[in-house]
Amino acid sequence: MKLPTPHISATSKDEVASTVLMPGDPLRAKYIADNFLEDVTQFNETRGMLGYTGYYQDKRVSVMGSGMGIPSSMIYYNELFDGYDVDTIIRVGTAGSIQEDVKLRDIVIATSACSESSINDNLFANINFSPTPDFKLLDEAYHKSLELGYTTHCGQVQSSDQFYNDLPEGVFENLRKYGVLCIEMESYGLFMAARKYGKRALGIFTISDSIINDEADSAEDRQTAYTNMMTLALEVAPE
């Protein structure tokens, strides 16, 4: 893929680290760069999708927004994996809980993602392929979260194609019954892109709202308050 890519303005692969943390919100990317990284350089501002590279302790990492939803985020996943030789992408996002025991500001680490998205429809005929994250990275993140004392859940997430989604009768209830922990919008696409290129991916989420209890954090909190998730992702980010 020719550099710069259509949506990332870095002219050299060296501008982007081998591991990239990716929130949906570019302002959350800026917050991570400003508050967790040192010796920071900005490698992207195309379409307002901010991207930065710096050092967490002695570890060189990048952070960049992905936008909301699978179509937006997969543009960046593909260009980072294919164009900039990124090895690992860790999604640091927000999600809505659909289980009673998954509380506001708890952390969820995705073991797999389900979706109504049609991105797989032409790849596997009538097989419903279920993309999963890198297991070694998942295992490391789970045990690191216990070490740090975070309230963390591991399980399947639903990557919805719509934020305002009127599910058919019974679907929401079945998602809960079969143990889906929360609903977000990007991980299914991330895990698919990582499988496509033989790369590593992980999804870490902070519960920003509870769909069943009608609770929600503010927009400002979603940008700046979820430091446990940010710390966890940076701690397990491969060099």
C-alpha positions in Angstrom: 0.0 0.0 0.0 1.4 3.4 -1.1 2.3 5.9 1.7 0.8 8.1 2.8 -2.5 6.1 2.7 -5.7 7.8 1.7 -6.7 8.4 5.3 -3.4 8.5 7.3 -0.9 11.2 6.5 2.3 9.6 7.9 4.8 9.4 5.1 7.0 6.7 6.7 6.2 3.4 8.4 8.7 4.5 11.2 6.2 7.2 12.3 3.8 4.6 13.6 4.8 2.1 16.3 4.2 -1.6 15.9 1.4 -1.5 18.5 -1.4 1.0 18.2 -4.1 1.7 20.8 -7.4 2.7 19.1 -10.3 4.4 20.8 -13.2 5.4 18.6 -13.0 9.0 19.8 -9.9 10.9 18.4 -10.1 13.2 21.5 -9.6 10.1 23.7 -6.5 9.3 21.6 -5.3 12.9 22.3 -6.0 12.4 26.0 -3.9 9.2 26.1 -1.1 10.9 24.3 -1.1 13.9 26.5 -1.4 12.1 29.8 0.4 8.8 29.4 3.0 9.2 26.7 6.3 11.0 26.6 8.3 12.4 23.6 5.1 12.5 21.6 4.9 13.2 17.9 1.7 13.6 15.9 1.5 11.5 12.7 -2.1 12.1 11.6 -4.8 14.7 11.6 -6.4 13.8 8.3 -10.2 14.1 8.6 -9.7 15.0 12.3 -8.7 11.4 13.1 -5.8 12.3 15.5 -2.8 9.9 15.7 0.2 10.1 18.0 3.4 8.1 18.7 5.3 8.3 21.9 6.8 6.3 24.8 5.0 4.6 27.7 7.9 4.1 30.1 10.5 2.6 27.7 7.9 1.2 25.3 7.2 2.9 22.0 3.5 2.9 21.2 1.0 4.8 19.0 -2.6 5.8 19.7 -5.1 6.9 17.1 -8.9 7.3 16.8 -10.9 5.0 14.6 -14.3 6.7 14.3 -17.5 5.0 15.2 -18.7 1.7 13.6 -17.2 -1.1 11.6 -17.1 0.7 8.2 -15.1 3.7 9.6 -12.8 1.7 11.8 -11.9 -0.9 9.2 -10.5 1.7 6.9 -7.9 2.5 9.6 -7.3 -1.1 10.7 -6.6 -2.1 7.1 -4.3 0.8 6.4 -2.4 0.4 9.6 -1.9 -3.4 9.2 -1.2 -3.3 5.5 0.4 0.1 4.9 2.3 0.7 8.0 3.2 -2.9 9.1 1.5 -2.5 12.4 1.6 -5.8 14.3 -0.9 -5.2 17.1 -4.0 -3.1 17.5 -5.7 -2.8 20.9 -9.2 -1.3 20.9 -9.8 0.8 24.0 -13.5 1.6 23.7 -16.7 2.1 25.6 -19.6 -0.3 25.7 -23.1 -0.7 27.0 -23.7 -3.5 29.5 -26.5 -5.9 29.0 -25.8 -8.0 32.1 -26.8 -7.2 35.7 -23.3 -8.1 37.1 -21.4 -5.9 34.5 -21.5 -2.5 36.2 -20.8 1.0 35.1 -17.0 1.6 34.8 -16.2 -2.1 35.0 -13.8 -3.4 32.3 -14.7 -6.0 29.7 -12.1 -7.9 27.7 -13.6 -9.5 24.6 -13.1 -13.2 24.0 -15.0 -13.0 20.7 -17.4 -10.7 18.8 -20.7 -11.3 17.2 -22.5 -8.9 14.8 -25.3 -8.4 12.3 -22.6 -6.9 10.0 -22.5 -8.4 6.6 -18.7 -8.0 6.1 -18.2 -11.8 6.2 -21.0 -12.7 3.9 -18.9 -13.4 0.7 -16.0 -15.1 2.5 -17.3 -18.3 4.1 -20.5 -19.2 2.1 -23.0 -20.3 4.7 -20.6 -20.6 7.6 -21.0 -17.9 10.3 -17.3 -17.2 11.0 -16.7 -15.8 14.5 -13.6 -13.7 14.8 -11.6 -13.8 18.0 -8.7 -11.7 19.5 -5.2 -12.9 20.0 -5.4 -15.4 22.9 -2.0 -14.8 24.4 -2.6 -11.0 24.5 -6.1 -11.6 26.0 -4.7 -13.9 28.7 -2.0 -11.4 29.6 -4.5 -8.6 29.8 -6.8 -10.6 32.0 -4.1 -11.5 34.5 -2.7 -8.0 34.5 -6.1 -6.6 35.3 -6.4 -8.9 38.3 -2.9 -7.8 39.4 -4.0 -4.1 39.1 -7.1 -4.8 41.1 -9.6 -3.9 38.4 -13.1 -5.3 38.2 -12.9 -7.2 34.9 -15.1 -9.5 32.9 -14.1 -11.7 30.0 -16.7 -12.8 27.4 -18.4 -12.3 24.1 -19.4 -8.8 22.9 -21.9 -7.7 20.3 -20.6 -5.3 17.7 -23.7 -3.5 16.5 -24.0 -1.9 13.1 -26.3 0.7 14.6 -26.1 2.9 17.7 -29.8 3.4 17.7 -30.8 -0.1 17.0 -34.4 -1.4 17.3 -33.7 -5.1 17.6 -36.5 -7.6 16.6 -38.5 -9.0 19.5 -36.6 -11.6 21.5 -33.1 -10.8 20.1 -32.0 -8.6 23.0 -33.3 -11.2 25.5 -31.4 -14.0 23.6 -28.1 -12.0 23.6 -28.4 -11.7 27.4 -29.5 -15.4 27.8 -26.6 -16.7 25.8 -24.1 -14.6 27.8 -23.1 -11.7 25.7 -21.7 -9.1 28.1 -22.1 -5.8 26.3 -22.7 -4.0 23.1 -20.1 -1.9 21.2 -19.5 -1.1 17.5 -16.0 -1.9 16.2 -14.4 -5.1 17.5 -15.9 -7.5 15.0 -14.2 -5.5 12.3 -10.9 -5.3 14.2 -10.8 -9.1 14.8 -11.6 -9.7 11.1 -8.9 -7.4 9.9 -6.3 -8.9 12.2 -7.2 -12.4 11.0 -7.0 -11.2 7.4 -3.4 -10.0 7.8 -2.2 -12.5 10.3 -1.8 -9.8 13.0 -2.8 -9.5 16.6 -5.8 -7.7 18.1 -7.5 -7.2 21.4 -10.6 -5.4 22.6 -10.7 -3.7 26.0 -13.8 -1.7 27.0 -15.0 0.4 29.9 -18.7 0.1 30.6 -20.0 3.7 30.0 -23.7 2.9 30.2 -26.0 0.1 31.3 -28.8 -0.6 28.8 -30.8 -2.6 31.3 -30.4 -0.2 34.3 -30.6 3.1 32.2 -27.4 4.5 33.6 -24.8 6.4 31.6 -21.6 8.5 32.0 -21.2 11.9 30.5 -19.4 12.6 27.2 -16.5 14.2 29.0 -16.1 11.1 31.2 -16.0 8.9 28.1 -13.0 11.0 26.8 -11.0 11.4 30.0 -12.2 9.3 33.0 -11.5 5.7 31.9 -7.8 5.6 32.9 -7.9 2.0 34.2 -8.6 0.8 30.7 -5.9 3.0 29.2 -3.4 1.8 31.8 -4.2 -1.8 31.2 -3.9 -1.5 27.4 -0.5 0.3 27.8 0.8 -2.3 30.3 0.1 -5.2 28.0 1.0 -3.5 24.7 3.8 -5.5 22.9 7.0 -3.6 22.1 
